[in-house]
Amino acid sequence: MIELDFDASEGYHLYSIEWYESCIRWFVDDQLVHERANWEPTPIPHLPMQFNINLWASRSRRLGGRVRDNQLPTESRVRRVKWYSVPS
């Protein structure tokens, strides 16, 4: 989990991922919030991947945190998804 300095549920935000051979960077509203530039515990993936968006609340502690029954129902809203490929 990556701690943000705001409540992400209070509005729409721009989430971006930059995936390079040597690192992966995660951004929220154009601000870098996390970077992985090492190969531990596993290498940075270099094979074709899939990109998925979950529209349901996760019950996984490791994936997105535990949702308690008293917090239900929940909702997710996605305004749009864009995909860009950076020329090598």
TORMAR-92421 format. One record per residue: residue number from 1; residue in three letters; z, x, y of N, C-alpha, C, O in turn. Coordinates in steps of 0.02 Angstrom, whole numbers. Atoms other than C-alpha are relative to their C-alpha. Example, Ala and Ser with C-alpha at 12.3 -4.5 7.8 and 13.67 -1.06 7.14 Angstrom:
REM residues 2
+------+------+--------+--------+--------+--------+--------+--------+--------+--------+--------+--------+--------+--------+
: resi : resn :    n.w :    n.u :    n.v :   ca.w :   ca.u :   ca.v :    c.w :    c.u :    c.v :    o.w :    o.u :    o.v :
+------+------+--------+--------+--------+--------+--------+--------+--------+--------+--------+--------+--------+--------+
:    1 :  ala :      0 :     45 :    -59 :    390 :    615 :   -225 :      0 :     45 :     60 :     33 :     97 :     59 :
:    2 :  ser :     -3 :    -42 :    -59 :    357 :    684 :    -53 :     37 :    -39 :     55 :     45 :    -14 :    110 :
+------+------+--------+--------+--------+--------+--------+--------+--------+--------+--------+--------+--------+--------+
***
This chain:
REM residues 88
+------+------+--------+--------+--------+--------+--------+--------+--------+--------+--------+--------+--------+--------+
: resi : resn :    n.w :    n.u :    n.v :   ca.w :   ca.u :   ca.v :    c.w :    c.u :    c.v :    o.w :    o.u :    o.v :
+------+------+--------+--------+--------+--------+--------+--------+--------+--------+--------+--------+--------+--------+
:    1 :  met :      0 :     42 :    -59 :      0 :      0 :      0 :      0 :     44 :     62 :     32 :     97 :     64 :
:    2 :  ile :      3 :    -36 :    -63 :    -40 :     58 :    175 :     32 :    -44 :     53 :     10 :   -100 :     64 :
:    3 :  glu :    -34 :     38 :    -52 :     78 :      1 :    311 :    -42 :     -1 :     64 :    -66 :     51 :     87 :
:    4 :  leu :     34 :      7 :    -64 :     -7 :    -67 :    467 :     52 :    -14 :     53 :    107 :    -38 :     37 :
:    5 :  asp :    -49 :     11 :    -54 :     79 :    -78 :    636 :     -8 :    -69 :     32 :     11 :    -79 :     89 :
:    6 :  phe :      9 :     68 :    -24 :     33 :   -262 :    654 :     -3 :    -47 :    -60 :    -10 :    -24 :   -117 :
:    7 :  asp :      6 :     51 :     53 :     29 :   -424 :    554 :    -74 :    -18 :     -7 :   -102 :    -53 :     35 :
:    8 :  ala :     72 :     11 :     10 :   -148 :   -429 :    484 :    -19 :    -73 :     -9 :    -77 :    -91 :     -4 :
:    9 :  ser :     14 :     71 :     11 :   -132 :   -615 :    449 :     -6 :    -39 :     65 :    -22 :    -99 :     64 :
:   10 :  glu :      0 :     36 :    -64 :   -125 :   -659 :    635 :    -68 :     -3 :     34 :    -71 :    -21 :     93 :
:   11 :  gly :     67 :      5 :    -30 :   -312 :   -651 :    665 :    -51 :     39 :    -41 :    -34 :     71 :    -90 :
:   12 :  tyr :     54 :    -37 :     33 :   -479 :   -580 :    613 :      4 :     74 :     21 :     21 :     90 :     78 :
:   13 :  his :      1 :    -72 :    -14 :   -492 :   -391 :    600 :    -62 :     29 :    -33 :    -89 :      2 :    -81 :
:   14 :  leu :     57 :    -35 :     27 :   -634 :   -271 :    567 :     26 :     54 :    -48 :     60 :    101 :    -27 :
:   15 :  tyr :    -20 :    -48 :     51 :   -604 :   -176 :    404 :    -62 :     40 :    -19 :   -114 :     12 :    -33 :
:   16 :  ser :     57 :    -43 :     15 :   -716 :    -26 :    369 :     22 :     53 :    -50 :     79 :     76 :    -50 :
:   17 :  ile :    -11 :    -54 :     47 :   -730 :    101 :    230 :    -58 :     49 :      7 :   -116 :     30 :      4 :
:   18 :  glu :     50 :    -53 :      0 :   -822 :    266 :    248 :     10 :     42 :    -63 :     64 :     70 :    -73 :
:   19 :  trp :     -5 :    -32 :     65 :   -857 :    343 :     79 :    -48 :     60 :     -1 :   -109 :     52 :     -1 :
:   20 :  tyr :     39 :    -62 :      2 :   -915 :    524 :     74 :     15 :     37 :    -64 :     60 :     20 :   -101 :
:   21 :  glu :    -11 :    -41 :     59 :   -929 :    654 :    -62 :     69 :     32 :     -1 :     99 :     40 :    -54 :
:   22 :  ser :    -63 :    -38 :     -4 :   -772 :    743 :     -1 :     60 :    -42 :     20 :    117 :    -18 :     16 :
:   23 :  cys :    -57 :     40 :    -22 :   -665 :    598 :     63 :    -20 :    -74 :      5 :    -78 :    -91 :      7 :
:   24 :  ile :      8 :     72 :    -14 :   -642 :    411 :     84 :     47 :    -16 :     57 :    105 :      5 :     57 :
:   25 :  arg :    -41 :     19 :    -58 :   -579 :    340 :    249 :      1 :    -76 :      8 :    -51 :   -109 :      2 :
:   26 :  trp :     -9 :     72 :    -11 :   -510 :    165 :    282 :     18 :    -11 :     74 :     61 :     24 :    101 :
:   27 :  phe :    -11 :     16 :    -70 :   -514 :     90 :    457 :     17 :    -74 :      8 :     -6 :   -116 :    -31 :
:   28 :  val :    -12 :     69 :    -22 :   -444 :    -68 :    536 :    -11 :     -1 :     75 :     20 :     36 :    112 :
:   29 :  asp :     17 :      6 :    -71 :   -518 :   -118 :    704 :    -17 :     69 :     29 :      5 :     87 :     84 :
:   30 :  asp :     24 :    -66 :    -20 :   -600 :     54 :    716 :     54 :     55 :      5 :     41 :    109 :     31 :
:   31 :  gln :    -54 :    -50 :      1 :   -433 :    144 :    695 :     10 :     24 :    -72 :     18 :    -16 :   -117 :
:   32 :  leu :    -11 :    -29 :     66 :   -413 :    263 :    547 :     72 :    -17 :    -23 :    120 :      0 :     11 :
:   33 :  val :    -67 :     17 :     25 :   -268 :    197 :    440 :     17 :     38 :    -63 :     76 :     42 :    -82 :
:   34 :  his :    -14 :    -39 :     61 :   -287 :    302 :    282 :    -61 :     43 :    -16 :   -118 :     23 :     -4 :
:   35 :  glu :     54 :    -44 :     22 :   -389 :    448 :    217 :     20 :     33 :    -65 :     77 :     55 :    -73 :
:   36 :  arg :    -11 :    -36 :     63 :   -404 :    519 :     43 :    -51 :     55 :     -4 :   -111 :     42 :    -10 :
:   37 :  ala :     45 :    -57 :      1 :   -477 :    693 :     41 :     16 :     48 :    -58 :    -13 :    102 :    -63 :
:   38 :  asn :    -16 :    -43 :     56 :   -400 :    763 :   -116 :    -24 :    -32 :    -65 :    -45 :    -89 :    -66 :
:   39 :  trp :     25 :     23 :     65 :   -445 :    745 :   -299 :     56 :    -18 :    -47 :     44 :    -28 :   -107 :
:   40 :  glu :    -57 :     17 :     43 :   -272 :    705 :   -366 :     23 :    -70 :     15 :     27 :    -87 :     74 :
:   41 :  pro :     -3 :    -13 :     72 :   -231 :    606 :   -469 :    -68 :     -5 :    -34 :    -74 :     16 :    -92 :
:   42 :  thr :     67 :      4 :     30 :   -417 :    570 :   -499 :    -51 :     23 :     51 :    -37 :     22 :    111 :
:   43 :  pro :     53 :    -20 :    -48 :   -580 :    632 :   -423 :    -22 :    -59 :     42 :    -15 :   -117 :     23 :
:   44 :  ile :     31 :     52 :    -41 :   -659 :    537 :   -281 :    -62 :    -23 :    -37 :   -105 :     18 :    -53 :
:   45 :  pro :     58 :     24 :     39 :   -785 :    425 :   -370 :    -66 :     18 :     34 :    -73 :     15 :     95 :
:   46 :  his :     65 :    -19 :    -26 :   -965 :    480 :   -351 :    -57 :    -39 :    -33 :   -116 :    -28 :    -17 :
:   47 :  leu :     50 :     40 :     35 :  -1056 :    356 :   -464 :     -9 :    -67 :     37 :     33 :    -86 :     77 :
:   48 :  pro :      9 :     66 :    -31 :  -1129 :    188 :   -409 :     60 :    -45 :    -14 :     88 :    -45 :    -68 :
:   49 :  met :    -60 :     41 :      4 :   -989 :     65 :   -376 :    -17 :    -72 :     18 :    -72 :    -88 :     40 :
:   50 :  gln :      5 :     70 :    -22 :   -961 :   -121 :   -347 :     50 :    -10 :     56 :    102 :     23 :     59 :
:   51 :  phe :    -46 :     18 :    -54 :   -881 :   -195 :   -192 :     19 :    -73 :     -9 :    -25 :   -116 :    -12 :
:   52 :  asn :    -23 :     68 :     12 :   -775 :   -350 :   -218 :     50 :    -20 :     55 :     88 :     21 :     80 :
:   53 :  ile :    -49 :     28 :    -46 :   -678 :   -462 :   -101 :     37 :    -55 :    -37 :      5 :   -101 :    -63 :
:   54 :  asn :    -40 :     52 :     32 :   -536 :   -564 :   -173 :     19 :    -52 :     51 :     43 :    -36 :    106 :
:   55 :  leu :    -18 :     54 :    -45 :   -510 :   -733 :    -93 :     63 :    -36 :    -23 :     81 :    -88 :      6 :
:   56 :  trp :    -62 :     30 :     25 :   -352 :   -773 :   -190 :     57 :     49 :      8 :     46 :    110 :     13 :
:   57 :  ala :    -59 :    -42 :     -8 :   -177 :   -707 :   -173 :     13 :     39 :    -64 :     13 :     10 :   -118 :
:   58 :  ser :    -15 :    -42 :     57 :   -139 :   -562 :   -288 :     73 :     -6 :    -19 :    116 :    -12 :     24 :
:   59 :  arg :    -70 :     -3 :     24 :     17 :   -562 :   -395 :     16 :     71 :    -25 :     67 :     82 :    -57 :
:   60 :  ser :     -9 :    -69 :     21 :     -2 :   -375 :   -425 :     38 :     39 :     52 :     18 :     41 :    110 :
:   61 :  arg :    -37 :    -42 :    -47 :    129 :   -265 :   -346 :    -41 :     59 :     23 :    -37 :     78 :     81 :
:   62 :  arg :     37 :    -61 :    -17 :     12 :   -116 :   -351 :    -62 :    -15 :     41 :    -83 :     27 :     81 :
:   63 :  leu :     62 :     14 :    -35 :   -143 :   -204 :   -284 :     12 :    -22 :     72 :    -13 :     10 :    118 :
:   64 :  gly :     -8 :     25 :    -67 :    -86 :   -303 :   -135 :     70 :    -23 :     16 :     82 :    -53 :     68 :
:   65 :  gly :    -68 :     23 :    -11 :     99 :   -335 :   -152 :     12 :    -66 :    -35 :    -35 :   -103 :    -49 :
:   66 :  arg :    -21 :     60 :     37 :    193 :   -475 :   -238 :      2 :    -60 :     46 :     31 :    -58 :    100 :
:   67 :  val :     -4 :     63 :    -36 :    167 :   -653 :   -176 :     53 :    -43 :    -33 :     51 :    -54 :    -94 :
:   68 :  arg :    -53 :     42 :     26 :    319 :   -761 :   -196 :    -22 :    -73 :      1 :    -58 :    -94 :     46 :
:   69 :  asp :     20 :     70 :      3 :    300 :   -943 :   -247 :     17 :    -38 :     64 :    -18 :    -84 :     83 :
:   70 :  asn :    -19 :     36 :    -61 :    391 :   -998 :    -89 :    -45 :     18 :     59 :    -39 :    -11 :    113 :
:   71 :  gln :     49 :    -17 :    -52 :    250 :   -915 :     13 :    -66 :    -37 :    -10 :   -112 :    -31 :     31 :
:   72 :  leu :     62 :     35 :     16 :    117 :  -1026 :    -66 :     -1 :    -69 :     33 :     53 :    -96 :     44 :
:   73 :  pro :     67 :    -27 :     11 :     -7 :  -1098 :    -28 :    -18 :     53 :     52 :     12 :     56 :    106 :
:   74 :  thr :     25 :    -51 :    -46 :    -97 :   -952 :     53 :    -75 :    -10 :      9 :   -105 :    -51 :    -26 :
:   75 :  glu :     72 :      5 :    -10 :   -274 :   -931 :    117 :    -26 :     67 :     25 :     10 :    106 :     55 :
:   76 :  ser :     35 :    -58 :    -27 :   -400 :   -795 :    156 :    -63 :    -26 :     34 :    -94 :    -73 :     11 :
:   77 :  arg :     61 :     19 :    -35 :   -542 :   -808 :    279 :    -41 :     63 :     13 :    -15 :    113 :     38 :
:   78 :  val :     45 :    -55 :    -11 :   -691 :   -692 :    284 :    -56 :    -26 :     45 :    -92 :    -72 :     26 :
:   79 :  arg :     52 :     22 :    -47 :   -807 :   -709 :    433 :    -68 :     26 :    -22 :   -116 :    -12 :    -23 :
:   80 :  arg :     63 :    -28 :     23 :   -943 :   -592 :    369 :     13 :     66 :    -35 :     65 :     98 :    -27 :
:   81 :  val :     -2 :    -64 :     34 :   -977 :   -441 :    260 :    -66 :     35 :     14 :   -119 :      6 :      8 :
:   82 :  lys :     60 :    -40 :    -13 :  -1099 :   -303 :    307 :      5 :     64 :    -42 :     59 :     90 :    -55 :
:   83 :  trp :      3 :    -61 :     39 :  -1154 :   -154 :    205 :    -50 :     47 :     33 :   -106 :     28 :     48 :
:   84 :  tyr :     43 :    -51 :    -29 :  -1225 :      6 :    279 :     -2 :     60 :    -46 :     49 :     79 :    -75 :
:   85 :  ser :      7 :    -62 :     38 :  -1291 :    159 :    190 :    -17 :     55 :     49 :    -66 :     50 :     87 :
:   86 :  val :     11 :    -56 :    -45 :  -1280 :    323 :    283 :    -50 :     47 :    -33 :    -41 :     67 :    -91 :
:   87 :  pro :     49 :    -47 :     31 :  -1432 :    435 :    254 :     34 :     66 :    -16 :     76 :     91 :     22 :
:   88 :  ser :    -30 :    -65 :     20 :  -1387 :    594 :    161 :    -37 :     58 :     29 :    -18 :    116 :     17 :
+------+------+--------+--------+--------+--------+--------+--------+--------+--------+--------+--------+--------+--------+
***
